[in-house]
Amino acid sequence: MVWFKDSIISGLQMLMALRLRNTPSAETMQAVAKVWMAALSSRPINWSEEHDAERIRKAFTELAATSTHWPSPSEFMAVMPPRKETLKLSPPVDREMSPKTREMVTNLLNRMRKNVTQ
């Protein structure tokens, strides 16, 4: 998951540039990135670039816009937007009538026609 690691590192670099209160030192950023990766990877999420790369970017942008101190992974998860709902189509409806159903419909139509003409 190179995209995941790259996304987290880019986000942490953005936060580091802000020099928020309690920002880790440059010397410890490699360890900080590993901790963030471990914490976020432990979540019950099947991370996918298609569904999550933009969400990760938005979460870091939100933290950059609103944080006054160095955030934790839990704060990151709290501001992460939900995944976009994908539309799920129901299975196609079988439009074929069974012979028994066709017979019932035919009989019903015949009775209705008879009643109309009487």
N, C-alpha and C positions, 0 to 999 in steps of 0.2 A: 504494500500500500504506500508507494512512493508519494502519490498525490496527497495522501492524508498527512504524512510527515511534513511534506513541503508546505501544506496549508497551515499546519500548526506553527511551524517555524516562522513563516511569513507573518502570521498574526502576532506571535510573541515579539518579533522584531518591531512591528508597528507599535506595540504597547511600550516596548523598551525605549523607543525614540521619544515617547512622551515624558519620560522621567517622572512617572507617577511616584507618590509616596510609597516606600517599601519596594521599589524596583530592585530586582536582584542585580548584582554586579555582572559586568560583562564576562568575568572569569567563571561565573557559575551558570551562565545561560545554557550551556550544553546539558548540565545536570537538570536544570529547570525544564528544558524541553523534553528530556526523557521522562521526568515525573509527569508532565502534562500528557505525554503520549500514553503512558501506562494508565493514568487515571481515566482518560477519555476512552481508551481501548477496552477498559474493564466494564464500561456501560453496556447494557443489553441492547446494543444497536448494531445492526449489520451495516457498517459504514460503507457507502458506495459513492464514488465520485459523481455519478449522475444525479443522485438525490441529495448529497450532503456537501459538496464542495462550496456551493453558493451559500448554504446555510452557515457553514463555518466562517466564511469571509464576512457575512453579515453580522454574526455574533461578535467577532473581533472588532468590527467597525462600531458596533453598538457599545462595546466596552470602552473603546477609545473615546467615544463621544460622551460617555456618562461617568466613567470611573474617576475617582480622585485618589485611589490607592491601587497598588498592584492587585489584580483580581485572582481569584482561585479558579480551578477547573469547575467547581460547582456554580460559581457566579457566571462562568462562560455558558454552562448548560442551561442556566435559568434564562439567559437572554437569547438563546438560539431559537430562531423561528421554527415552527413545525414544518414537517415535510409537506410538500404539495400533495394534495389528494390526486390520485390518478383515477380517471373515470374507468369504471368497470362495467362492461356491457353484460347484460344477462344473456344466457345462452339463447340461440335462435329458437323461436317457437315453431314446432312442427305443425304446418298448416294442412297437412294431409288428414283427411277424416278416415276413420276406420269404416269398414263396410257397414257395421251395425249403426254407427253414428249417422252415416250418409242415409241409410234406410229410415232412421228416425226423423231426420230433417225432411226428407222427401215426403214422408207420411204427414208430418206436421204442415208442410206447405200445401199439400193436396187438401187437407182438411180446411185450412184457412181459405183456399181458393173456393172450395165448395160453399163455405159459409158466406163468402162475399157475393157469389153469384146467386144465392138463394134469396 
